[in-house]
Amino acid sequence: MDFARAQKDIIEHITLIKSEVWTYEKEWRIIASLRNKTQSHEVLPYVPEEIGAVYLGCKIAKEDKEEIIEVTRRVYSTAKIFQAKKHDREFALIFREIT
């Protein structure tokens, strides 16, 4: 196996393999190569109706949270926004909708 193929396999494994414990999430993951290889990243637009919900982690920075909420409400107005919070007595997260 050549180095490029091995590297691709490792990236796919790290980003696409998910424990069966989390299958209830019905999460979608997308990997795409950059169209312009001189750039470090690329933003691909979504049709607003494709975004059903945005989930914020429990340790998200206040500034990031505010910006994500603002953009979501402006661009993806039909999407719900949820904030994670650690469960008080279990090893779990609770997601509450931000209205």
Z-matrix of the N, CA and C atoms (Angstrom, degrees):
N
C 1 1.471
C 2 1.523 1 108.07
N 3 1.313 2 116.41 1 132.74
C 4 1.452 3 119.52 2 -179.99
C 5 1.535 4 110.54 3 -79.84
N 6 1.321 5 115.26 4 164.38
C 7 1.465 6 121.01 5 -175.60
C 8 1.520 7 112.46 6 -60.19
N 9 1.343 8 117.73 7 -44.05
C 10 1.473 9 121.19 8 -178.02
C 11 1.518 10 110.80 9 -60.89
N 12 1.325 11 117.44 10 -42.06
C 13 1.470 12 120.96 11 179.58
C 14 1.527 13 110.67 12 -66.84
N 15 1.332 14 116.56 13 -42.20
C 16 1.466 15 120.93 14 178.73
C 17 1.523 16 110.62 15 -62.27
N 18 1.314 17 116.50 16 -42.03
C 19 1.467 18 121.37 17 178.89
C 20 1.529 19 110.11 18 -63.08
N 21 1.327 20 117.77 19 -44.48
C 22 1.464 21 122.37 20 178.34
C 23 1.529 22 110.64 21 -61.13
N 24 1.320 23 116.87 22 -42.84
C 25 1.471 24 120.97 23 179.39
C 26 1.530 25 111.38 24 -62.85
N 27 1.318 26 116.77 25 -40.57
C 28 1.472 27 120.75 26 179.09
C 29 1.526 28 110.59 27 -65.10
N 30 1.331 29 116.82 28 -45.37
C 31 1.473 30 120.70 29 179.59
C 32 1.523 31 110.24 30 -61.03
N 33 1.330 32 117.01 31 -45.17
C 34 1.464 33 119.96 32 178.76
C 35 1.526 34 111.13 33 -62.21
N 36 1.311 35 117.07 34 -41.92
C 37 1.468 36 120.46 35 179.62
C 38 1.530 37 111.21 36 -61.77
N 39 1.303 38 116.51 37 -46.61
C 40 1.468 39 120.98 38 -177.99
C 41 1.531 40 111.44 39 -65.14
N 42 1.312 41 117.50 40 -39.23
C 43 1.459 42 119.82 41 -173.55
C 44 1.521 43 114.75 42 -93.69
N 45 1.314 44 118.10 43 -21.74
C 46 1.459 45 119.33 44 -174.57
C 47 1.527 46 115.04 45 -108.84
N 48 1.314 47 118.52 46 -23.59
C 49 1.460 48 120.19 47 -177.79
C 50 1.524 49 108.58 48 -78.56
N 51 1.319 50 114.62 49 132.10
C 52 1.464 51 120.12 50 -176.61
C 53 1.524 52 108.44 51 -139.18
N 54 1.301 53 116.97 52 139.23
C 55 1.457 54 121.46 53 178.57
C 56 1.525 55 110.93 54 -60.91
N 57 1.318 56 116.21 55 143.78
C 58 1.464 57 120.77 56 178.18
C 59 1.527 58 111.76 57 -62.07
N 60 1.318 59 117.76 58 -20.21
C 61 1.466 60 122.01 59 178.56
C 62 1.526 61 110.78 60 -58.60
N 63 1.332 62 116.53 61 -29.51
C 64 1.463 63 121.73 62 -175.21
C 65 1.525 64 113.73 63 -99.11
N 66 1.315 65 119.39 64 9.34
C 67 1.467 66 120.66 65 -175.59
C 68 1.529 67 113.12 66 -62.39
N 69 1.318 68 118.13 67 -25.03
C 70 1.465 69 120.53 68 179.74
C 71 1.530 70 112.00 69 -62.46
N 72 1.333 71 118.02 70 -19.93
C 73 1.469 72 121.31 71 -177.40
C 74 1.524 73 112.97 72 -68.21
N 75 1.317 74 117.60 73 -24.42
C 76 1.468 75 121.40 74 -178.64
C 77 1.534 76 110.88 75 52.34
N 78 1.312 77 114.67 76 42.65
C 79 1.463 78 122.68 77 -177.68
C 80 1.528 79 110.92 78 -77.56
N 81 1.304 80 115.81 79 145.27
C 82 1.464 81 122.11 80 173.43
C 83 1.521 82 108.02 81 -107.71
N 84 1.300 83 116.67 82 136.57
C 85 1.460 84 121.56 83 175.11
C 86 1.523 85 107.95 84 -126.09
N 87 1.319 86 115.31 85 137.71
C 88 1.458 87 120.15 86 -176.71
C 89 1.524 88 108.76 87 -128.24
N 90 1.326 89 115.40 88 133.29
C 91 1.462 90 121.31 89 173.72
C 92 1.523 91 106.72 90 -122.99
N 93 1.302 92 116.20 91 131.15
C 94 1.462 93 119.90 92 178.08
C 95 1.521 94 108.48 93 -141.02
N 96 1.298 95 115.70 94 145.44
C 97 1.460 96 120.57 95 175.58
C 98 1.527 97 108.38 96 -77.01
N 99 1.309 98 115.07 97 148.74
C 100 1.462 99 119.54 98 176.60
C 101 1.514 100 109.85 99 -64.83
N 102 1.312 101 116.12 100 135.18
C 103 1.457 102 119.44 101 175.05
C 104 1.518 103 110.08 102 -72.97
N 105 1.337 104 115.89 103 -36.88
C 106 1.459 105 121.49 104 178.03
C 107 1.532 106 106.95 105 -107.81
N 108 1.314 107 117.48 106 102.76
C 109 1.470 108 122.56 107 -174.07
C 110 1.529 109 113.38 108 -68.22
N 111 1.337 110 118.40 109 -10.03
C 112 1.463 111 120.21 110 178.90
C 113 1.530 112 111.36 111 -83.54
N 114 1.328 113 117.07 112 -10.01
C 115 1.464 114 121.64 113 -179.45
C 116 1.536 115 110.35 114 -94.83
N 117 1.316 116 116.44 115 153.34
C 118 1.468 117 120.49 116 178.79
C 119 1.525 118 112.39 117 -85.93
N 120 1.334 119 116.67 118 -19.90
C 121 1.462 120 120.83 119 179.25
C 122 1.523 121 109.36 120 -157.95
N 123 1.314 122 115.43 121 172.19
C 124 1.453 123 120.55 122 -179.63
C 125 1.526 124 107.78 123 -148.61
N 126 1.302 125 116.36 124 136.59
C 127 1.456 126 121.53 125 177.64
C 128 1.520 127 107.95 126 -102.43
N 129 1.308 128 115.96 127 120.07
C 130 1.457 129 120.93 128 178.61
C 131 1.521 130 108.33 129 -103.09
N 132 1.327 131 117.24 130 126.17
C 133 1.468 132 119.36 131 -177.40
C 134 1.525 133 112.16 132 -71.75
N 135 1.307 134 115.26 133 151.37
C 136 1.456 135 123.13 134 174.85
C 137 1.520 136 108.15 135 -112.53
N 138 1.308 137 115.87 136 151.19
C 139 1.456 138 120.16 137 168.73
C 140 1.530 139 104.69 138 -72.42
N 141 1.328 140 119.52 139 130.85
C 142 1.471 141 120.99 140 -174.85
C 143 1.531 142 114.49 141 -49.36
N 144 1.312 143 118.10 142 -35.93
C 145 1.469 144 120.74 143 -178.10
C 146 1.531 145 112.68 144 -70.82
N 147 1.334 146 117.89 145 -12.68
C 148 1.463 147 121.12 146 179.21
C 149 1.522 148 112.17 147 -76.04
N 150 1.318 149 117.70 148 -18.63
C 151 1.468 150 121.73 149 -178.39
C 152 1.527 151 108.38 150 -98.87
N 153 1.327 152 116.42 151 108.85
C 154 1.461 153 120.87 152 -179.68
C 155 1.512 154 112.81 153 -89.23
N 156 1.345 155 116.39 154 -32.30
C 157 1.464 156 119.59 155 -177.98
C 158 1.523 157 109.89 156 -159.57
N 159 1.325 158 114.53 157 154.76
C 160 1.460 159 123.13 158 175.34
C 161 1.518 160 106.61 159 -124.13
N 162 1.327 161 116.32 160 130.54
C 163 1.457 162 121.37 161 -178.56
C 164 1.525 163 109.22 162 -112.92
N 165 1.323 164 116.10 163 125.33
C 166 1.461 165 122.35 164 -179.75
C 167 1.525 166 108.81 165 -101.38
N 168 1.318 167 115.90 166 135.84
C 169 1.461 168 120.60 167 179.30
C 170 1.519 169 112.21 168 -70.35
N 171 1.322 170 115.56 169 162.50
C 172 1.472 171 119.40 170 -176.18
C 173 1.533 172 112.48 171 -74.04
N 174 1.322 173 118.80 172 -14.89
C 175 1.466 174 121.25 173 -179.78
C 176 1.526 175 112.48 174 -111.22
N 177 1.326 176 117.87 175 18.37
C 178 1.457 177 120.72 176 -178.06
C 179 1.529 178 110.24 177 -63.60
N 180 1.321 179 116.33 178 139.87
C 181 1.469 180 121.32 179 177.88
C 182 1.533 181 109.37 180 -66.06
N 183 1.320 182 116.58 181 144.01
C 184 1.461 183 121.97 182 -177.36
C 185 1.528 184 111.84 183 -55.43
N 186 1.340 185 116.80 184 -43.88
C 187 1.458 186 120.98 185 -178.64
C 188 1.532 187 110.91 186 -64.23
N 189 1.331 188 116.61 187 -41.79
C 190 1.467 189 120.40 188 178.51
C 191 1.523 190 110.59 189 -65.01
N 192 1.314 191 116.37 190 -42.92
C 193 1.467 192 121.22 191 179.30
C 194 1.526 193 110.60 192 -59.12
N 195 1.323 194 116.29 193 -47.94
C 196 1.465 195 120.29 194 -179.60
C 197 1.522 196 111.64 195 -61.19
N 198 1.328 197 116.72 196 -42.43
C 199 1.466 198 120.50 197 -179.05
C 200 1.534 199 111.09 198 -67.31
N 201 1.322 200 117.23 199 -42.97
C 202 1.462 201 120.50 200 -179.85
C 203 1.522 202 110.73 201 -64.93
N 204 1.316 203 117.06 202 -41.00
C 205 1.472 204 120.21 203 177.77
C 206 1.524 205 110.08 204 -62.89
N 207 1.318 206 116.94 205 -44.81
C 208 1.477 207 120.75 206 -178.91
C 209 1.526 208 110.89 207 -62.10
N 210 1.323 209 117.40 208 -47.49
C 211 1.464 210 121.20 209 -179.32
C 212 1.523 211 110.69 210 -65.40
N 213 1.319 212 116.70 211 -43.11
C 214 1.464 213 120.03 212 179.92
C 215 1.521 214 110.87 213 -60.69
N 216 1.311 215 117.26 214 -46.64
C 217 1.468 216 120.15 215 -178.85
C 218 1.526 217 111.95 216 -66.92
N 219 1.316 218 116.88 217 -32.87
C 220 1.472 219 120.33 218 -178.57
C 221 1.527 220 112.00 219 -79.19
N 222 1.329 221 117.31 220 -45.35
C 223 1.462 222 121.41 221 -172.90
C 224 1.527 223 113.05 222 -95.13
N 225 1.330 224 116.32 223 -37.35
C 226 1.467 225 121.68 224 -176.32
C 227 1.527 226 108.86 225 -119.14
N 228 1.307 227 115.82 226 60.89
C 229 1.467 228 121.73 227 -169.30
C 230 1.528 229 114.55 228 -60.98
N 231 1.321 230 118.34 229 -21.34
C 232 1.468 231 119.49 230 179.41
C 233 1.531 232 112.16 231 -88.94
N 234 1.317 233 117.70 232 -8.26
C 235 1.467 234 121.24 233 -178.83
C 236 1.526 235 111.32 234 -76.57
N 237 1.313 236 115.29 235 140.51
C 238 1.468 237 120.84 236 173.81
C 239 1.523 238 108.03 237 -85.97
N 240 1.325 239 116.00 238 155.20
C 241 1.463 240 121.36 239 179.08
C 242 1.524 241 107.85 240 -123.86
N 243 1.340 242 115.47 241 129.68
C 244 1.452 243 121.12 242 -179.46
C 245 1.526 244 110.31 243 -121.56
N 246 1.316 245 116.26 244 144.26
C 247 1.465 246 123.29 245 177.71
C 248 1.522 247 108.89 246 -114.02
N 249 1.331 248 116.08 247 129.42
C 250 1.468 249 120.93 248 178.40
C 251 1.518 250 110.11 249 -81.24
N 252 1.326 251 114.70 250 145.56
C 253 1.470 252 122.49 251 175.11
C 254 1.525 253 106.89 252 -140.90
N 255 1.331 254 117.44 253 140.04
C 256 1.461 255 120.52 254 177.42
C 257 1.525 256 109.71 255 -66.49
N 258 1.316 257 115.42 256 138.18
C 259 1.463 258 120.96 257 175.51
C 260 1.525 259 107.86 258 -68.90
N 261 1.327 260 117.14 259 142.27
C 262 1.465 261 121.32 260 -177.10
C 263 1.526 262 113.90 261 -67.62
N 264 1.338 263 117.89 262 -34.94
C 265 1.463 264 120.11 263 -172.42
C 266 1.525 265 114.62 264 -123.14
N 267 1.312 266 118.07 265 -5.74
C 268 1.463 267 121.02 266 -177.88
C 269 1.516 268 110.30 267 -125.47
N 270 1.329 269 115.04 268 162.11
C 271 1.456 270 120.57 269 174.54
C 272 1.524 271 106.43 270 -83.36
N 273 1.325 272 115.78 271 80.53
C 274 1.465 273 120.78 272 -174.18
C 275 1.516 274 109.61 273 -159.99
N 276 1.320 275 114.16 274 165.06
C 277 1.458 276 121.42 275 174.89
C 278 1.520 277 108.80 276 -113.54
N 279 1.314 278 115.25 277 147.89
C 280 1.449 279 122.59 278 174.48
C 281 1.529 280 105.89 279 -114.03
N 282 1.319 281 116.71 280 132.80
C 283 1.464 282 120.54 281 178.06
C 284 1.514 283 109.28 282 -109.66
N 285 1.327 284 114.75 283 122.76
C 286 1.466 285 120.59 284 178.08
C 287 1.521 286 108.39 285 -113.83
N 288 1.332 287 114.08 286 137.93
C 289 1.462 288 118.60 287 -179.09
C 290 1.524 289 109.66 288 -73.31
N 291 1.327 290 115.65 289 136.64
C 292 1.462 291 122.22 290 173.98
C 293 1.520 292 106.21 291 -92.74
N 294 1.320 293 116.17 292 120.50
C 295 1.479 294 119.36 293 -177.89
C 296 1.511 295 110.97 294 -107.38
